Amino acid sequence: MSQAEQILQALGGETNVRDLEACITRLRVEVDDPGKVDEPGLRAAGAFGVVVQGEAVQVVVGPQADTIAEDIEDLR
């Protein structure tokens, strides 16, 4: 499973992701159900940090954020 697939799965799957964009070193994601976000799963997929505030999730992945975001969009 690719890193993008692992991150998408840990975000609760494609049906849980409402919006996703890359911002320098982070993936900024809006989810429908924050309870489906698997923080340990995101860290296992290579995230350096995870911040969940309501339906907004920031996944710190480093400078490859743009590439990962594009890969996730290709999966959706």
PQR file of N, CA, C, O and H, with PARSE charges and radii, in Angstrom:
ATOM      1  N   MET A   1       0.851  -1.180   0.000 -0.4000 1.5000
ATOM      2  CA  MET A   1       0.000   0.000   0.000 -0.0000 2.0000
ATOM      3  C   MET A   1       0.894   1.239   0.000  0.5500 1.7000
ATOM      4  O   MET A   1       1.853   1.321   0.768 -0.5500 1.4000
ATOM      5  N   SER A   2       0.578   2.191  -0.856 -0.4000 1.5000
ATOM      6  CA  SER A   2       1.372   3.418  -0.948 -0.0000 2.0000
ATOM      7  C   SER A   2       1.117   4.322   0.262  0.5500 1.7000
ATOM      8  O   SER A   2       0.149   4.145   1.002 -0.5500 1.4000
ATOM      9  H   SER A   2      -0.201   2.125  -1.480  0.4000 1.0000
ATOM     10  N   GLN A   3       2.006   5.284   0.438 -0.4000 1.5000
ATOM     11  CA  GLN A   3       1.837   6.238   1.538 -0.0000 2.0000
ATOM     12  C   GLN A   3       0.528   6.996   1.390  0.5500 1.7000
ATOM     13  O   GLN A   3      -0.168   7.220   2.380 -0.5500 1.4000
ATOM     14  H   GLN A   3       2.792   5.428  -0.163  0.4000 1.0000
ATOM     15  N   ALA A   4       0.182   7.394   0.174 -0.4000 1.5000
ATOM     16  CA  ALA A   4      -1.072   8.112  -0.052 -0.0000 2.0000
ATOM     17  C   ALA A   4      -2.262   7.238   0.329  0.5500 1.7000
ATOM     18  O   ALA A   4      -3.210   7.727   0.945 -0.5500 1.4000
ATOM     19  H   ALA A   4       0.748   7.212  -0.630  0.4000 1.0000
ATOM     20  N   GLU A   5      -2.230   5.960  -0.023 -0.4000 1.5000
ATOM     21  CA  GLU A   5      -3.319   5.044   0.336 -0.0000 2.0000
ATOM     22  C   GLU A   5      -3.429   4.883   1.842  0.5500 1.7000
ATOM     23  O   GLU A   5      -4.530   4.859   2.391 -0.5500 1.4000
ATOM     24  H   GLU A   5      -1.460   5.563  -0.523  0.4000 1.0000
ATOM     25  N   GLN A   6      -2.279   4.772   2.516 -0.4000 1.5000
ATOM     26  CA  GLN A   6      -2.280   4.636   3.973 -0.0000 2.0000
ATOM     27  C   GLN A   6      -2.863   5.880   4.639  0.5500 1.7000
ATOM     28  O   GLN A   6      -3.657   5.776   5.574 -0.5500 1.4000
ATOM     29  H   GLN A   6      -1.384   4.792   2.071  0.4000 1.0000
ATOM     30  N   ILE A   7      -2.469   7.050   4.156 -0.4000 1.5000
ATOM     31  CA  ILE A   7      -2.969   8.295   4.743 -0.0000 2.0000
ATOM     32  C   ILE A   7      -4.463   8.433   4.492  0.5500 1.7000
ATOM     33  O   ILE A   7      -5.212   8.804   5.395 -0.5500 1.4000
ATOM     34  H   ILE A   7      -1.824   7.135   3.396  0.4000 1.0000
ATOM     35  N   LEU A   8      -4.900   8.139   3.277 -0.4000 1.5000
ATOM     36  CA  LEU A   8      -6.327   8.233   2.967 -0.0000 2.0000
ATOM     37  C   LEU A   8      -7.133   7.286   3.839  0.5500 1.7000
ATOM     38  O   LEU A   8      -8.189   7.662   4.346 -0.5500 1.4000
ATOM     39  H   LEU A   8      -4.291   7.838   2.544  0.4000 1.0000
ATOM     40  N   GLN A   9      -6.655   6.071   4.020 -0.4000 1.5000
ATOM     41  CA  GLN A   9      -7.340   5.101   4.877 -0.0000 2.0000
ATOM     42  C   GLN A   9      -7.392   5.603   6.323  0.5500 1.7000
ATOM     43  O   GLN A   9      -8.424   5.486   6.985 -0.5500 1.4000
ATOM     44  H   GLN A   9      -5.797   5.765   3.608  0.4000 1.0000
ATOM     45  N   ALA A  10      -6.273   6.165   6.815 -0.4000 1.5000
ATOM     46  CA  ALA A  10      -6.218   6.654   8.194 -0.0000 2.0000
ATOM     47  C   ALA A  10      -7.076   7.901   8.403  0.5500 1.7000
ATOM     48  O   ALA A  10      -7.434   8.230   9.534 -0.5500 1.4000
ATOM     49  H   ALA A  10      -5.435   6.260   6.277  0.4000 1.0000
ATOM     50  N   LEU A  11      -7.404   8.590   7.317 -0.4000 1.5000
ATOM     51  CA  LEU A  11      -8.308   9.739   7.418 -0.0000 2.0000
ATOM     52  C   LEU A  11      -9.773   9.303   7.425  0.5500 1.7000
ATOM     53  O   LEU A  11     -10.670  10.145   7.469 -0.5500 1.4000
ATOM     54  H   LEU A  11      -7.114   8.323   6.398  0.4000 1.0000
ATOM     55  N   GLY A  12     -10.012   8.019   7.383 -0.4000 1.5000
ATOM     56  CA  GLY A  12     -11.374   7.502   7.431 -0.0000 2.0000
ATOM     57  C   GLY A  12     -11.899   7.087   6.066  0.5500 1.7000
ATOM     58  O   GLY A  12     -13.085   6.793   5.913 -0.5500 1.4000
ATOM     59  H   GLY A  12      -9.283   7.335   7.348  0.4000 1.0000
ATOM     60  N   GLY A  13     -11.013   7.065   5.072 -0.4000 1.5000
ATOM     61  CA  GLY A  13     -11.419   6.655   3.731 -0.0000 2.0000
ATOM     62  C   GLY A  13     -11.879   7.833   2.889  0.5500 1.7000
ATOM     63  O   GLY A  13     -12.131   8.927   3.394 -0.5500 1.4000
ATOM     64  H   GLY A  13     -10.050   7.304   5.197  0.4000 1.0000
ATOM     65  N   GLU A  14     -11.981   7.577   1.588 -0.4000 1.5000
ATOM     66  CA  GLU A  14     -12.306   8.670   0.667 -0.0000 2.0000
ATOM     67  C   GLU A  14     -13.673   9.285   0.928  0.5500 1.7000
ATOM     68  O   GLU A  14     -13.870  10.466   0.640 -0.5500 1.4000
ATOM     69  H   GLU A  14     -11.776   6.688   1.178  0.4000 1.0000
ATOM     70  N   THR A  15     -14.615   8.529   1.459 -0.4000 1.5000
ATOM     71  CA  THR A  15     -15.942   9.090   1.719 -0.0000 2.0000
ATOM     72  C   THR A  15     -15.947  10.027   2.925  0.5500 1.7000
ATOM     73  O   THR A  15     -16.882  10.808   3.099 -0.5500 1.4000
ATOM     74  H   THR A  15     -14.455   7.570   1.693  0.4000 1.0000
ATOM     75  N   ASN A  16     -14.910   9.954   3.755 -0.4000 1.5000
ATOM     76  CA  ASN A  16     -14.833  10.826   4.926 -0.0000 2.0000
ATOM     77  C   ASN A  16     -14.114  12.138   4.616  0.5500 1.7000
ATOM     78  O   ASN A  16     -14.245  13.105   5.366 -0.5500 1.4000
ATOM     79  H   ASN A  16     -14.150   9.319   3.613  0.4000 1.0000
ATOM     80  N   VAL A  17     -13.361  12.182   3.526 -0.4000 1.5000
ATOM     81  CA  VAL A  17     -12.590  13.374   3.176 -0.0000 2.0000
ATOM     82  C   VAL A  17     -13.445  14.306   2.328  0.5500 1.7000
ATOM     83  O   VAL A  17     -13.832  13.969   1.208 -0.5500 1.4000
ATOM     84  H   VAL A  17     -13.254  11.396   2.916  0.4000 1.0000
ATOM     85  N   ARG A  18     -13.729  15.465   2.869 -0.4000 1.5000
ATOM     86  CA  ARG A  18     -14.531  16.471   2.171 -0.0000 2.0000
ATOM     87  C   ARG A  18     -13.653  17.351   1.283  0.5500 1.7000
ATOM     88  O   ARG A  18     -14.009  17.644   0.142 -0.5500 1.4000
ATOM     89  H   ARG A  18     -13.415  15.739   3.778  0.4000 1.0000
ATOM     90  N   ASP A  19     -12.498  17.771   1.818 -0.4000 1.5000
ATOM     91  CA  ASP A  19     -11.591  18.640   1.077 -0.0000 2.0000
ATOM     92  C   ASP A  19     -10.171  18.348   1.527  0.5500 1.7000
ATOM     93  O   ASP A  19      -9.932  18.032   2.692 -0.5500 1.4000
ATOM     94  H   ASP A  19     -12.209  17.533   2.745  0.4000 1.0000
ATOM     95  N   LEU A  20      -9.224  18.457   0.591 -0.4000 1.5000
ATOM     96  CA  LEU A  20      -7.823  18.194   0.907 -0.0000 2.0000
ATOM     97  C   LEU A  20      -6.956  19.125   0.080  0.5500 1.7000
ATOM     98  O   LEU A  20      -7.159  19.269  -1.126 -0.5500 1.4000
ATOM     99  H   LEU A  20      -9.418  18.714  -0.356  0.4000 1.0000
ATOM    100  N   GLU A  21      -5.989  19.757   0.732 -0.4000 1.5000
ATOM    101  CA  GLU A  21      -5.043  20.607   0.015 -0.0000 2.0000
ATOM    102  C   GLU A  21      -3.698  20.548   0.726  0.5500 1.7000
ATOM    103  O   GLU A  21      -3.628  20.322   1.934 -0.5500 1.4000
ATOM    104  H   GLU A  21      -5.824  19.641   1.712  0.4000 1.0000
ATOM    105  N   ALA A  22      -2.644  20.753  -0.034 -0.4000 1.5000
ATOM    106  CA  ALA A  22      -1.299  20.793   0.526 -0.0000 2.0000
ATOM    107  C   ALA A  22      -0.946  22.230   0.882  0.5500 1.7000
ATOM    108  O   ALA A  22      -1.313  23.165   0.171 -0.5500 1.4000
ATOM    109  H   ALA A  22      -2.701  20.936  -1.015  0.4000 1.0000
ATOM    110  N   CYS A  23      -0.241  22.391   1.972 -0.4000 1.5000
ATOM    111  CA  CYS A  23       0.209  23.715   2.407 -0.0000 2.0000
ATOM    112  C   CYS A  23       1.630  23.569   2.952  0.5500 1.7000
ATOM    113  O   CYS A  23       1.822  23.266   4.129 -0.5500 1.4000
ATOM    114  H   CYS A  23       0.057  21.631   2.550  0.4000 1.0000
ATOM    115  N   ILE A  24       2.597  23.780   2.110 -0.4000 1.5000
ATOM    116  CA  ILE A  24       4.032  23.700   2.393 -0.0000 2.0000
ATOM    117  C   ILE A  24       4.419  22.309   2.911  0.5500 1.7000
ATOM    118  O   ILE A  24       4.832  21.462   2.119 -0.5500 1.4000
ATOM    119  H   ILE A  24       2.442  24.026   1.153  0.4000 1.0000
ATOM    120  N   THR A  25       4.297  22.052   4.217 -0.4000 1.5000
ATOM    121  CA  THR A  25       4.702  20.757   4.771 -0.0000 2.0000
ATOM    122  C   THR A  25       3.526  19.978   5.345  0.5500 1.7000
ATOM    123  O   THR A  25       3.719  18.957   6.005 -0.5500 1.4000
ATOM    124  H   THR A  25       3.962  22.740   4.860  0.4000 1.0000
ATOM    125  N   ARG A  26       2.317  20.452   5.100 -0.4000 1.5000
ATOM    126  CA  ARG A  26       1.139  19.833   5.717 -0.0000 2.0000
ATOM    127  C   ARG A  26       0.069  19.511   4.692  0.5500 1.7000
ATOM    128  O   ARG A  26      -0.024  20.128   3.630 -0.5500 1.4000
ATOM    129  H   ARG A  26       2.161  21.282   4.564  0.4000 1.0000
ATOM    130  N   LEU A  27      -0.722  18.534   5.047 -0.4000 1.5000
ATOM    131  CA  LEU A  27      -1.960  18.282   4.331 -0.0000 2.0000
ATOM    132  C   LEU A  27      -3.057  18.874   5.196  0.5500 1.7000
ATOM    133  O   LEU A  27      -3.192  18.511   6.365 -0.5500 1.4000
ATOM    134  H   LEU A  27      -0.646  18.034   5.910  0.4000 1.0000
ATOM    135  N   ARG A  28      -3.826  19.766   4.642 -0.4000 1.5000
ATOM    136  CA  ARG A  28      -4.967  20.332   5.361 -0.0000 2.0000
ATOM    137  C   ARG A  28      -6.208  19.637   4.829  0.5500 1.7000
ATOM    138  O   ARG A  28      -6.512  19.689   3.638 -0.5500 1.4000
ATOM    139  H   ARG A  28      -3.716  20.060   3.693  0.4000 1.0000
ATOM    140  N   VAL A  29      -6.909  18.990   5.733 -0.4000 1.5000
ATOM    141  CA  VAL A  29      -8.013  18.129   5.339 -0.0000 2.0000
ATOM    142  C   VAL A  29      -9.255  18.498   6.133  0.5500 1.7000
ATOM    143  O   VAL A  29      -9.183  18.732   7.339 -0.5500 1.4000
ATOM    144  H   VAL A  29      -6.662  18.947   6.701  0.4000 1.0000
ATOM    145  N   GLU A  30     -10.390  18.549   5.453 -0.4000 1.5000
ATOM    146  CA  GLU A  30     -11.670  18.676   6.139 -0.0000 2.0000
ATOM    147  C   GLU A  30     -12.368  17.341   6.010  0.5500 1.7000
ATOM    148  O   GLU A  30     -12.510  16.804   4.912 -0.5500 1.4000
ATOM    149  H   GLU A  30     -10.449  18.359   4.473  0.4000 1.0000
ATOM    150  N   VAL A  31     -12.805  16.807   7.149 -0.4000 1.5000
ATOM    151  CA  VAL A  31     -13.451  15.499   7.166 -0.0000 2.0000
ATOM    152  C   VAL A  31     -14.899  15.629   7.634  0.5500 1.7000
ATOM    153  O   VAL A  31     -15.265  16.585   8.317 -0.5500 1.4000
ATOM    154  H   VAL A  31     -12.689  17.244   8.041  0.4000 1.0000
ATOM    155  N   ASP A  32     -15.707  14.653   7.254 -0.4000 1.5000
ATOM    156  CA  ASP A  32     -17.099  14.640   7.704 -0.0000 2.0000
ATOM    157  C   ASP A  32     -17.207  14.160   9.145  0.5500 1.7000
ATOM    158  O   ASP A  32     -17.993  14.701   9.923 -0.5500 1.4000
ATOM    159  H   ASP A  32     -15.409  13.876   6.698  0.4000 1.0000
ATOM    160  N   ASP A  33     -16.419  13.145   9.505 -0.4000 1.5000
ATOM    161  CA  ASP A  33     -16.489  12.557  10.842 -0.0000 2.0000
ATOM    162  C   ASP A  33     -15.092  12.463  11.447  0.5500 1.7000
ATOM    163  O   ASP A  33     -14.347  11.539  11.124 -0.5500 1.4000
ATOM    164  H   ASP A  33     -15.781  12.706   8.873  0.4000 1.0000
ATOM    165  N   PRO A  34     -14.721  13.410  12.323 -0.5600 1.5000
ATOM    166  CA  PRO A  34     -13.385  13.384  12.931  0.2800 2.0000
ATOM    167  C   PRO A  34     -13.118  12.117  13.740  0.5500 1.7000
ATOM    168  O   PRO A  34     -11.963  11.752  13.955 -0.5500 1.4000
ATOM    169  N   GLY A  35     -14.170  11.450  14.184 -0.4000 1.5000
ATOM    170  CA  GLY A  35     -14.014  10.214  14.953 -0.0000 2.0000
ATOM    171  C   GLY A  35     -13.429   9.077  14.137  0.5500 1.7000
ATOM    172  O   GLY A  35     -12.926   8.106  14.702 -0.5500 1.4000
ATOM    173  H   GLY A  35     -15.108  11.747  14.009  0.4000 1.0000
ATOM    174  N   LYS A  36     -13.487   9.183  12.819 -0.4000 1.5000
ATOM    175  CA  LYS A  36     -12.937   8.144  11.948 -0.0000 2.0000
ATOM    176  C   LYS A  36     -11.444   8.346  11.669  0.5500 1.7000
ATOM    177  O   LYS A  36     -10.808   7.479  11.068 -0.5500 1.4000
ATOM    178  H   LYS A  36     -13.895   9.972  12.361  0.4000 1.0000
ATOM    179  N   VAL A  37     -10.883   9.472  12.095 -0.4000 1.5000
ATOM    180  CA  VAL A  37      -9.467   9.754  11.845 -0.0000 2.0000
ATOM    181  C   VAL A  37      -8.618   8.916  12.797  0.5500 1.7000
ATOM    182  O   VAL A  37      -8.803   8.958  14.013 -0.5500 1.4000
ATOM    183  H   VAL A  37     -11.400  10.175  12.582  0.4000 1.0000
ATOM    184  N   ASP A  38      -7.689   8.156  12.227 -0.4000 1.5000
ATOM    185  CA  ASP A  38      -6.809   7.257  12.973 -0.0000 2.0000
ATOM    186  C   ASP A  38      -5.435   7.922  13.105  0.5500 1.7000
ATOM    187  O   ASP A  38      -4.580   7.774  12.233 -0.5500 1.4000
ATOM    188  H   ASP A  38      -7.538   8.122  11.239  0.4000 1.0000
ATOM    189  N   GLU A  39      -5.234   8.658  14.210 -0.4000 1.5000
ATOM    190  CA  GLU A  39      -3.972   9.377  14.392 -0.0000 2.0000
ATOM    191  C   GLU A  39      -2.766   8.450  14.423  0.5500 1.7000
ATOM    192  O   GLU A  39      -1.770   8.744  13.762 -0.5500 1.4000
ATOM    193  H   GLU A  39      -5.929   8.778  14.919  0.4000 1.0000
ATOM    194  N   PRO A  40      -2.810   7.329  15.168 -0.5600 1.5000
ATOM    195  CA  PRO A  40      -1.666   6.408  15.118  0.2800 2.0000
ATOM    196  C   PRO A  40      -1.427   5.857  13.703  0.5500 1.7000
ATOM    197  O   PRO A  40      -0.283   5.623  13.313 -0.5500 1.4000
ATOM    198  N   GLY A  41      -2.495   5.655  12.947 -0.4000 1.5000
ATOM    199  CA  GLY A  41      -2.366   5.190  11.570 -0.0000 2.0000
ATOM    200  C   GLY A  41      -1.697   6.232  10.692  0.5500 1.7000
ATOM    201  O   GLY A  41      -0.904   5.887   9.815 -0.5500 1.4000
ATOM    202  H   GLY A  41      -3.424   5.845  13.264  0.4000 1.0000
ATOM    203  N   LEU A  42      -2.008   7.512  10.917 -0.4000 1.5000
ATOM    204  CA  LEU A  42      -1.358   8.586  10.165 -0.0000 2.0000
ATOM    205  C   LEU A  42       0.134   8.644  10.489  0.5500 1.7000
ATOM    206  O   LEU A  42       0.963   8.839   9.600 -0.5500 1.4000
ATOM    207  H   LEU A  42      -2.652   7.792  11.629  0.4000 1.0000
ATOM    208  N   ARG A  43       0.467   8.473  11.767 -0.4000 1.5000
ATOM    209  CA  ARG A  43       1.886   8.481  12.159 -0.0000 2.0000
ATOM    210  C   ARG A  43       2.606   7.268  11.565  0.5500 1.7000
ATOM    211  O   ARG A  43       3.753   7.374  11.132 -0.5500 1.4000
ATOM    212  H   ARG A  43      -0.206   8.315  12.489  0.4000 1.0000
ATOM    213  N   ALA A  44       1.930   6.119  11.545 -0.4000 1.5000
ATOM    214  CA  ALA A  44       2.517   4.918  10.960 -0.0000 2.0000
ATOM    215  C   ALA A  44       2.739   5.085   9.460  0.5500 1.7000
ATOM    216  O   ALA A  44       3.626   4.451   8.888 -0.5500 1.4000
ATOM    217  H   ALA A  44       0.998   6.033  11.897  0.4000 1.0000
ATOM    218  N   ALA A  45       1.938   5.932   8.823 -0.4000 1.5000
ATOM    219  CA  ALA A  45       2.071   6.199   7.387 -0.0000 2.0000
ATOM    220  C   ALA A  45       3.150   7.242   7.093  0.5500 1.7000
ATOM    221  O   ALA A  45       3.391   7.572   5.932 -0.5500 1.4000
ATOM    222  H   ALA A  45       1.217   6.447   9.287  0.4000 1.0000
ATOM    223  N   GLY A  46       3.798   7.760   8.133 -0.4000 1.5000
ATOM    224  CA  GLY A  46       4.900   8.691   7.933 -0.0000 2.0000
ATOM    225  C   GLY A  46       4.653  10.116   8.378  0.5500 1.7000
ATOM    226  O   GLY A  46       5.518  10.972   8.190 -0.5500 1.4000
ATOM    227  H   GLY A  46       3.602   7.492   9.077  0.4000 1.0000
ATOM    228  N   ALA A  47       3.489  10.398   8.966 -0.4000 1.5000
ATOM    229  CA  ALA A  47       3.215  11.756   9.443 -0.0000 2.0000
ATOM    230  C   ALA A  47       4.088  12.066  10.660  0.5500 1.7000
ATOM    231  O   ALA A  47       4.244  11.236  11.556 -0.5500 1.4000
ATOM    232  H   ALA A  47       2.787   9.703   9.118  0.4000 1.0000
ATOM    233  N   PHE A  48       4.651  13.268  10.673 -0.4000 1.5000
ATOM    234  CA  PHE A  48       5.459  13.712  11.808 -0.0000 2.0000
ATOM    235  C   PHE A  48       4.592  14.243  12.937  0.5500 1.7000
ATOM    236  O   PHE A  48       5.003  14.263  14.097 -0.5500 1.4000
ATOM    237  H   PHE A  48       4.524  13.942   9.945  0.4000 1.0000
ATOM    238  N   GLY A  49       3.390  14.670  12.585 -0.4000 1.5000
ATOM    239  CA  GLY A  49       2.476  15.209  13.566 -0.0000 2.0000
ATOM    240  C   GLY A  49       1.072  15.274  12.995  0.5500 1.7000
ATOM    241  O   GLY A  49       0.878  15.303  11.780 -0.5500 1.4000
ATOM    242  H   GLY A  49       3.055  14.654  11.642  0.4000 1.0000
ATOM    243  N   VAL A  50       0.099  15.297  13.893 -0.4000 1.5000
ATOM    244  CA  VAL A  50      -1.308  15.354  13.499 -0.0000 2.0000
ATOM    245  C   VAL A  50      -2.013  16.319  14.446  0.5500 1.7000
ATOM    246  O   VAL A  50      -1.870  16.222  15.665 -0.5500 1.4000
ATOM    247  H   VAL A  50       0.257  15.273  14.880  0.4000 1.0000
ATOM    248  N   VAL A  51      -2.775  17.251  13.872 -0.4000 1.5000
ATOM    249  CA  VAL A  51      -3.570  18.181  14.676 -0.0000 2.0000
ATOM    250  C   VAL A  51      -5.018  18.063  14.200  0.5500 1.7000
ATOM    251  O   VAL A  51      -5.319  18.264  13.023 -0.5500 1.4000
ATOM    252  H   VAL A  51      -2.891  17.329  12.881  0.4000 1.0000
ATOM    253  N   VAL A  52      -5.910  17.730  15.144 -0.4000 1.5000
ATOM    254  CA  VAL A  52      -7.330  17.626  14.817 -0.0000 2.0000
ATOM    255  C   VAL A  52      -8.067  18.698  15.610  0.5500 1.7000
ATOM    256  O   VAL A  52      -8.004  18.736  16.838 -0.5500 1.4000
ATOM    257  H   VAL A  52      -5.665  17.567  16.099  0.4000 1.0000
ATOM    258  N   GLN A  53      -8.770  19.571  14.884 -0.4000 1.5000
ATOM    259  CA  GLN A  53      -9.579  20.606  15.519 -0.0000 2.0000
ATOM    260  C   GLN A  53     -10.948  20.569  14.861  0.5500 1.7000
ATOM    261  O   GLN A  53     -11.146  21.123  13.780 -0.5500 1.4000
ATOM    262  H   GLN A  53      -8.821  19.541  13.886  0.4000 1.0000
ATOM    263  N   GLY A  54     -11.880  19.918  15.519 -0.4000 1.5000
ATOM    264  CA  GLY A  54     -13.202  19.755  14.936 -0.0000 2.0000
ATOM    265  C   GLY A  54     -13.103  18.921  13.675  0.5500 1.7000
ATOM    266  O   GLY A  54     -12.569  17.812  13.701 -0.5500 1.4000
ATOM    267  H   GLY A  54     -11.719  19.468  16.397  0.4000 1.0000
ATOM    268  N   GLU A  55     -13.616  19.449  12.565 -0.4000 1.5000
ATOM    269  CA  GLU A  55     -13.594  18.716  11.297 -0.0000 2.0000
ATOM    270  C   GLU A  55     -12.346  19.016  10.471  0.5500 1.7000
ATOM    271  O   GLU A  55     -12.193  18.494   9.366 -0.5500 1.4000
ATOM    272  H   GLU A  55     -14.050  20.350  12.544  0.4000 1.0000
ATOM    273  N   ALA A  56     -11.454  19.854  11.002 -0.4000 1.5000
ATOM    274  CA  ALA A  56     -10.207  20.195  10.315 -0.0000 2.0000
ATOM    275  C   ALA A  56      -9.068  19.344  10.859  0.5500 1.7000
ATOM    276  O   ALA A  56      -8.870  19.245  12.070 -0.5500 1.4000
ATOM    277  H   ALA A  56     -11.578  20.277  11.899  0.4000 1.0000
ATOM    278  N   VAL A  57      -8.325  18.734   9.946 -0.4000 1.5000
ATOM    279  CA  VAL A  57      -7.192  17.891  10.316 -0.0000 2.0000
ATOM    280  C   VAL A  57      -5.971  18.395   9.565  0.5500 1.7000
ATOM    281  O   VAL A  57      -6.027  18.618   8.356 -0.5500 1.4000
ATOM    282  H   VAL A  57      -8.486  18.814   8.962  0.4000 1.0000
ATOM    283  N   GLN A  58      -4.870  18.575  10.279 -0.4000 1.5000
ATOM    284  CA  GLN A  58      -3.602  18.906   9.641 -0.0000 2.0000
ATOM    285  C   GLN A  58      -2.661  17.735   9.859  0.5500 1.7000
ATOM    286  O   GLN A  58      -2.440  17.297  10.988 -0.5500 1.4000
ATOM    287  H   GLN A  58      -4.824  18.394  11.262  0.4000 1.0000
ATOM    288  N   VAL A  59      -2.113  17.239   8.761 -0.4000 1.5000
ATOM    289  CA  VAL A  59      -1.198  16.109   8.806 -0.0000 2.0000
ATOM    290  C   VAL A  59       0.162  16.619   8.343  0.5500 1.7000
ATOM    291  O   VAL A  59       0.327  16.984   7.179 -0.5500 1.4000
ATOM    292  H   VAL A  59      -2.293  17.595   7.844  0.4000 1.0000
ATOM    293  N   VAL A  60       1.131  16.646   9.245 -0.4000 1.5000
ATOM    294  CA  VAL A  60       2.466  17.146   8.926 -0.0000 2.0000
ATOM    295  C   VAL A  60       3.256  16.012   8.280  0.5500 1.7000
ATOM    296  O   VAL A  60       3.555  15.006   8.922 -0.5500 1.4000
ATOM    297  H   VAL A  60       0.997  16.350  10.191  0.4000 1.0000
ATOM    298  N   VAL A  61       3.590  16.189   6.995 -0.4000 1.5000
ATOM    299  CA  VAL A  61       4.289  15.139   6.255 -0.0000 2.0000
ATOM    300  C   VAL A  61       5.624  15.599   5.678  0.5500 1.7000
ATOM    301  O   VAL A  61       6.347  14.791   5.095 -0.5500 1.4000
ATOM    302  H   VAL A  61       3.347  17.007   6.473  0.4000 1.0000
ATOM    303  N   GLY A  62       5.961  16.856   5.824 -0.4000 1.5000
ATOM    304  CA  GLY A  62       7.226  17.350   5.293 -0.0000 2.0000
ATOM    305  C   GLY A  62       7.060  17.918   3.886  0.5500 1.7000
ATOM    306  O   GLY A  62       5.940  18.131   3.420 -0.5500 1.4000
ATOM    307  H   GLY A  62       5.374  17.512   6.298  0.4000 1.0000
ATOM    308  N   PRO A  63       8.195  18.161   3.210 -0.5600 1.5000
ATOM    309  CA  PRO A  63       8.164  18.855   1.926  0.2800 2.0000
ATOM    310  C   PRO A  63       7.492  18.083   0.792  0.5500 1.7000
ATOM    311  O   PRO A  63       7.256  18.654  -0.272 -0.5500 1.4000
ATOM    312  N   GLN A  64       7.183  16.821   0.988 -0.4000 1.5000
ATOM    313  CA  GLN A  64       6.501  16.045  -0.059 -0.0000 2.0000
ATOM    314  C   GLN A  64       4.981  16.190   0.031  0.5500 1.7000
ATOM    315  O   GLN A  64       4.260  15.408  -0.590 -0.5500 1.4000
ATOM    316  H   GLN A  64       7.375  16.357   1.852  0.4000 1.0000
ATOM    317  N   ALA A  65       4.482  17.153   0.775 -0.4000 1.5000
ATOM    318  CA  ALA A  65       3.042  17.344   0.956 -0.0000 2.0000
ATOM    319  C   ALA A  65       2.308  17.504  -0.374  0.5500 1.7000
ATOM    320  O   ALA A  65       1.241  16.920  -0.564 -0.5500 1.4000
ATOM    321  H   ALA A  65       5.068  17.788   1.279  0.4000 1.0000
ATOM    322  N   ASP A  66       2.866  18.289  -1.296 -0.4000 1.5000
ATOM    323  CA  ASP A  66       2.216  18.491  -2.599 -0.0000 2.0000
ATOM    324  C   ASP A  66       2.058  17.177  -3.350  0.5500 1.7000
ATOM    325  O   ASP A  66       0.994  16.891  -3.898 -0.5500 1.4000
ATOM    326  H   ASP A  66       3.733  18.763  -1.142  0.4000 1.0000
ATOM    327  N   THR A  67       3.112  16.388  -3.373 -0.4000 1.5000
ATOM    328  CA  THR A  67       3.079  15.103  -4.082 -0.0000 2.0000
ATOM    329  C   THR A  67       2.074  14.159  -3.459  0.5500 1.7000
ATOM    330  O   THR A  67       1.313  13.501  -4.168 -0.5500 1.4000
ATOM    331  H   THR A  67       3.977  16.621  -2.928  0.4000 1.0000
ATOM    332  N   ILE A  68       2.066  14.088  -2.133 -0.4000 1.5000
ATOM    333  CA  ILE A  68       1.122  13.204  -1.442 -0.0000 2.0000
ATOM    334  C   ILE A  68      -0.310  13.642  -1.703  0.5500 1.7000
ATOM    335  O   ILE A  68      -1.182  12.805  -1.936 -0.5500 1.4000
ATOM    336  H   ILE A  68       2.684  14.622  -1.557  0.4000 1.0000
ATOM    337  N   ALA A  69      -0.562  14.954  -1.665 -0.4000 1.5000
ATOM    338  CA  ALA A  69      -1.908  15.469  -1.929 -0.0000 2.0000
ATOM    339  C   ALA A  69      -2.359  15.093  -3.340  0.5500 1.7000
ATOM    340  O   ALA A  69      -3.504  14.687  -3.539 -0.5500 1.4000
ATOM    341  H   ALA A  69       0.147  15.634  -1.475  0.4000 1.0000
ATOM    342  N   GLU A  70      -1.466  15.225  -4.313 -0.4000 1.5000
ATOM    343  CA  GLU A  70      -1.801  14.852  -5.687 -0.0000 2.0000
ATOM    344  C   GLU A  70      -2.097  13.355  -5.791  0.5500 1.7000
ATOM    345  O   GLU A  70      -3.033  12.948  -6.478 -0.5500 1.4000
ATOM    346  H   GLU A  70      -0.536  15.554  -4.152  0.4000 1.0000
ATOM    347  N   ASP A  71      -1.293  12.540  -5.105 -0.4000 1.5000
ATOM    348  CA  ASP A  71      -1.501  11.094  -5.124 -0.0000 2.0000
ATOM    349  C   ASP A  71      -2.840  10.720  -4.496  0.5500 1.7000
ATOM    350  O   ASP A  71      -3.539   9.838  -4.996 -0.5500 1.4000
ATOM    351  H   ASP A  71      -0.532  12.870  -4.547  0.4000 1.0000
ATOM    352  N   ILE A  72      -3.196  11.388  -3.405 -0.4000 1.5000
ATOM    353  CA  ILE A  72      -4.484  11.117  -2.762 -0.0000 2.0000
ATOM    354  C   ILE A  72      -5.632  11.529  -3.676  0.5500 1.7000
ATOM    355  O   ILE A  72      -6.619  10.803  -3.797 -0.5500 1.4000
ATOM    356  H   ILE A  72      -2.628  12.104  -2.999  0.4000 1.0000
ATOM    357  N   GLU A  73      -5.511  12.680  -4.317 -0.4000 1.5000
ATOM    358  CA  GLU A  73      -6.554  13.120  -5.251 -0.0000 2.0000
ATOM    359  C   GLU A  73      -6.729  12.122  -6.392  0.5500 1.7000
ATOM    360  O   GLU A  73      -7.848  11.886  -6.848 -0.5500 1.4000
ATOM    361  H   GLU A  73      -4.709  13.269  -4.219  0.4000 1.0000
ATOM    362  N   ASP A  74      -5.620  11.535  -6.852 -0.4000 1.5000
ATOM    363  CA  ASP A  74      -5.701  10.523  -7.910 -0.0000 2.0000
ATOM    364  C   ASP A  74      -6.466   9.287  -7.437  0.5500 1.7000
ATOM    365  O   ASP A  74      -7.122   8.618  -8.236 -0.5500 1.4000
ATOM    366  H   ASP A  74      -4.712  11.727  -6.481  0.4000 1.0000
ATOM    367  N   LEU A  75      -6.382   8.982  -6.140 -0.4000 1.5000
ATOM    368  CA  LEU A  75      -7.097   7.826  -5.586 -0.0000 2.0000
ATOM    369  C   LEU A  75      -8.587   8.096  -5.414  0.5500 1.7000
ATOM    370  O   LEU A  75      -9.395   7.167  -5.402 -0.5500 1.4000
ATOM    371  H   LEU A  75      -5.849   9.525  -5.491  0.4000 1.0000
ATOM    372  N   ARG A  76      -8.948   9.371  -5.281 -0.4000 1.5000
ATOM    373  CA  ARG A  76     -10.350   9.732  -5.059 -0.0000 2.0000
ATOM    374  C   ARG A  76     -11.026   9.830  -6.388  0.5500 1.7000
ATOM    375  O   ARG A  76     -12.219  10.124  -6.453 -0.5500 1.4000
ATOM    376  H   ARG A  76      -8.292  10.126  -5.291  0.4000 1.0000
TER
END
